[in-house]
Amino acid sequence: MKEIVEYTDYRKYIQDYYDERKRCSAFSWQEFARNAGFSSAVFLKYVCEGKKNLSIGSAGSVANAMGLAGYEQAYFVLMVSYAHAKSDKAKRAAFEERCALAKAHKVHVLGDEEFDYFKSWKNSVIRELAPHMPGAKPLEIAKACKPKITAAEVSETLDFLVKAKLLKKDRNGNYHQTDKAIKMAPVEAVPLAARDLQRQMGEFAILSLNLPLSERVMSGYTLGLTSRAFERIKKETEDYYRRVVAIATEDDETEQVYRLNVQLFPMSERLGTGKKCVSSKEDKNEKGCL
């Protein structure tokens, strides 16, 4: 069975624990539930199936039943707390507390670096800028950013990117990307951090409306869609992103760092089936896709 810090879903951890015990003995859901103090013989089975939720109050008892102690027990309780969190802020706090707990015991949490990377726009922008500004000091890189940031923020970001192995520094003090592109890891908390990044970039997109048309590409469509059409457009968008990344990575040189946002989201409640697909385009003086 994997180390507990490799899990983000407490249900999966409970299921793997049960499967491991079952493989080696005549362990049953009834025995498991009894050890954890539940009267229902199938309660934990239903928890694993998503039919029931484990409360934060009973998380410690389940952890004891699985033989967890010390930071492992605390980590399990934090996984349950994360699942119960109602807001992104609460989820973020539970995840960061989990990471801090693991780091205090010199254990790596899956998704930790990825989570930190997506928390701030500075990480992605400086990851693109620094390799194409050889010999530049942090202050020069800071002045090249939009919006402007401090030299101290650049230094902190560069240190993180090197530590996370997203940049490497050569003997001359110049930075190089370890990979051409970054793909989001399949960790529950990473998309949570990515939503923060998308909010930040969305705010910058609004500010960019003040730029001349020669420096930006924006337009928008309002569409009436069926579920089938939505899935097809979603697939087309994913394919489009892959083609864009392929084009962007053809050249080794960079002249300027850009952000590309493609957004498709509902503007009404679901009306039912069989609706005709219609569209209207706004901002006809501009070209491109938003």
C-alpha positions in Angstrom: 0.0 0.0 0.0 1.2 3.5 -0.9 2.3 6.0 1.7 -0.6 8.1 3.0 1.0 11.4 1.7 0.5 10.0 -1.8 -3.3 10.2 -1.3 -5.6 13.2 -1.7 -8.9 11.3 -1.4 -9.6 9.8 2.1 -12.1 7.4 0.5 -9.5 5.9 -1.7 -7.1 5.5 1.2 -9.8 3.6 3.3 -10.6 1.4 0.3 -6.9 0.5 -0.3 -6.4 -0.2 3.4 -9.4 -2.5 3.4 -8.2 -4.3 0.2 -4.8 -4.8 1.7 -6.1 -6.3 4.9 -8.6 -8.4 3.0 -5.9 -9.8 0.8 -3.9 -11.0 3.8 -6.7 -12.2 6.2 -10.4 -12.7 6.6 -10.9 -9.0 7.3 -14.5 -7.8 6.8 -16.3 -4.5 6.5 -18.2 -5.5 9.7 -14.9 -5.9 11.6 -13.6 -2.7 10.2 -16.7 -0.7 11.2 -16.7 -2.3 14.7 -13.1 -1.3 15.2 -13.9 2.3 14.2 -16.9 2.4 16.6 -19.7 2.3 14.0 -22.9 0.3 14.6 -23.6 -0.1 10.9 -21.6 -3.0 9.5 -21.5 -1.5 6.0 -21.0 2.2 6.9 -17.3 2.4 5.8 -18.1 0.4 2.7 -20.7 3.1 1.8 -18.2 5.8 2.5 -15.8 4.3 0.0 -18.6 4.1 -2.6 -19.5 7.7 -2.0 -22.9 6.9 -0.6 -22.0 8.2 2.9 -19.6 10.8 4.2 -17.1 10.5 7.0 -17.5 13.3 9.4 -14.5 15.2 10.7 -15.4 14.1 14.2 -15.2 10.4 13.4 -12.1 10.7 11.2 -9.8 10.2 14.2 -11.6 6.9 15.2 -11.3 5.6 11.6 -7.6 6.5 11.6 -7.1 4.7 14.9 -8.8 1.6 13.4 -6.3 1.7 10.5 -3.4 1.9 13.0 -2.5 5.4 12.0 -0.6 7.5 14.6 1.3 10.8 14.8 1.4 12.9 11.7 -0.2 10.1 9.6 -3.3 10.3 11.7 -3.3 14.1 11.5 -2.8 13.9 7.7 -5.8 11.6 7.3 -8.0 14.0 9.4 -6.9 16.8 7.1 -7.9 14.8 4.0 -11.4 14.5 5.5 -11.4 18.3 6.4 -10.4 19.1 2.8 -13.3 17.0 1.5 -15.7 18.8 3.8 -14.5 22.3 2.9 -17.2 24.4 1.3 -15.1 27.1 -0.3 -11.9 27.3 -2.3 -10.3 29.3 0.5 -11.1 26.5 3.1 -9.9 23.8 0.7 -6.7 25.7 0.0 -6.1 26.1 3.8 -6.6 22.3 4.4 -4.3 21.4 1.6 -1.5 23.8 2.7 -1.8 22.5 6.2 -1.4 19.0 4.9 1.7 20.0 3.0 3.2 21.8 6.0 2.6 18.7 8.2 4.3 16.4 5.7 7.3 18.8 5.2 7.8 19.0 8.9 8.3 15.2 8.8 10.5 15.5 5.7 7.9 13.8 3.5 6.9 15.0 0.0 3.2 15.6 -0.8 2.1 14.7 -4.3 1.1 17.8 -6.1 2.8 20.3 -3.6 5.1 22.0 -6.2 2.4 21.9 -8.8 0.0 23.6 -6.4 2.5 26.3 -5.6 3.3 26.8 -9.3 -0.4 27.5 -10.2 -1.0 29.8 -7.3 0.6 32.9 -8.9 0.8 34.3 -12.4 4.4 35.3 -11.7 5.6 31.7 -11.9 4.4 31.0 -15.4 5.5 34.5 -16.8 9.0 34.4 -15.2 9.5 30.8 -16.3 9.1 32.1 -19.9 11.0 35.4 -19.5 14.1 34.4 -17.6 15.5 31.9 -20.1 15.3 34.5 -22.8 17.0 37.3 -20.8 20.5 35.8 -20.3 22.6 37.8 -17.9 19.6 39.8 -16.7 19.4 40.8 -13.0 16.1 40.3 -11.1 15.4 44.0 -11.4 15.6 43.9 -15.2 13.3 40.9 -15.3 10.9 42.7 -12.9 10.7 45.7 -15.3 9.9 43.4 -18.2 6.8 42.0 -16.5 3.3 43.2 -17.0 2.1 44.2 -14.5 5.3 45.4 -12.8 6.7 43.5 -9.8 9.7 44.0 -7.5 13.2 42.5 -7.9 12.6 40.6 -4.6 9.5 38.9 -6.1 11.5 37.9 -9.1 14.3 36.4 -6.9 11.8 34.5 -4.8 10.0 33.2 -7.9 13.3 32.1 -9.6 14.4 30.3 -6.4 11.0 28.4 -6.4 11.2 27.5 -10.1 14.7 26.1 -9.7 13.8 24.2 -6.5 10.7 22.8 -8.3 12.9 21.8 -11.3 10.9 23.9 -13.7 14.0 26.0 -14.4 17.7 25.1 -14.2 20.6 27.5 -13.6 23.9 27.1 -15.5 27.4 28.0 -14.3 27.1 31.4 -15.9 24.0 32.2 -13.9 21.6 31.9 -16.9 18.3 30.1 -16.7 17.0 27.3 -18.9 13.6 25.6 -19.0 13.7 21.9 -18.1 10.7 21.3 -20.3 9.0 23.2 -23.2 5.6 23.0 -21.7 4.0 22.1 -18.3 1.0 19.8 -18.0 -1.2 19.9 -15.0 -0.8 16.8 -12.8 -3.9 14.7 -12.0 -4.0 15.9 -8.4 -7.3 17.2 -6.9 -5.7 20.3 -5.3 -3.9 21.4 -8.4 -7.0 22.4 -10.4 -8.0 24.3 -7.2 -4.8 26.4 -7.4 -5.3 26.7 -11.2 -8.6 28.3 -10.6 -6.8 31.1 -8.7 -4.4 31.5 -11.7 -7.3 31.7 -14.1 -9.0 34.4 -11.9 -5.7 36.4 -12.0 -5.3 36.0 -15.7 -9.0 36.9 -16.2 -8.5 40.2 -14.4 -5.4 40.9 -16.6 -7.5 40.2 -19.7 -10.0 42.9 -18.6 -7.1 45.3 -18.1 -5.7 44.4 -21.6 -8.9 46.0 -23.2 -7.0 49.3 -22.8 -4.3 48.0 -25.2 -4.4 48.9 -28.9 -5.9 46.3 -31.2 -2.5 45.6 -32.8 -1.3 44.2 -29.4 -4.3 41.9 -28.6 -6.8 39.5 -30.1 -10.3 39.4 -28.5 -13.8 38.5 -29.5 -16.8 36.6 -28.2 -19.7 34.5 -29.2 -23.0 33.8 -27.5 -24.2 30.3 -28.5 -27.2 28.2 -27.9 -25.9 24.7 -27.6 -27.0 21.1 -27.0 -25.0 18.9 -24.6 -23.6 17.1 -27.7 -22.5 20.3 -29.3 -20.9 21.5 -26.0 -18.8 18.3 -25.8 -17.7 18.6 -29.5 -16.7 22.3 -28.9 -14.9 21.3 -25.7 -12.9 18.6 -27.7 -12.2 21.2 -30.5 -10.8 23.6 -27.8 -8.5 20.9 -26.4 -7.2 20.1 -29.9 -6.8 23.8 -30.5 -4.7 24.2 -27.4 -2.5 21.3 -28.4 -1.9 22.9 -31.9 -1.1 26.3 -30.3 1.4 24.8 -27.9 3.0 22.9 -30.8 3.4 26.2 -32.7 4.7 28.1 -29.7 7.4 25.5 -29.0 8.6 25.4 -32.7 11.0 28.3 -32.1 13.7 28.4 -29.4 13.6 32.2 -29.2 11.0 34.4 -27.4 10.3 38.1 -28.2 7.5 38.6 -25.8 5.4 36.6 -23.3 1.7 36.3 -24.0 -1.3 34.8 -22.2 -4.0 33.0 -24.2 -7.4 32.6 -22.6 -10.2 30.5 -24.2 -13.4 30.5 -22.3 -16.7 28.6 -22.7 -19.2 28.8 -19.9 -23.0 28.8 -19.4 -25.0 32.1 -19.4 -28.4 30.5 -18.7 -30.0 27.6 -16.8 -30.5 24.3 -18.8 -33.6 24.7 -21.0 -34.1 21.0 -21.9 -33.4 19.0 -25.1 -33.9 19.7 -28.7 -33.1 23.4 -28.7 -31.8 24.9 -31.9 -28.2 26.1 -31.8 -27.9 29.8 -32.6 -25.1 32.2 -32.3 -24.3 35.9 -32.3 -20.8 37.5 -32.5 -20.0 40.6 -30.4 -17.1 43.0 -30.9 -17.1 42.6 -34.7 -14.2 45.1 -35.1 -11.9 42.6 -33.5 -10.7 39.2 -34.6 -10.0 35.9 -32.8 -11.4 33.8 -30.1 -12.0 34.6 -26.4 
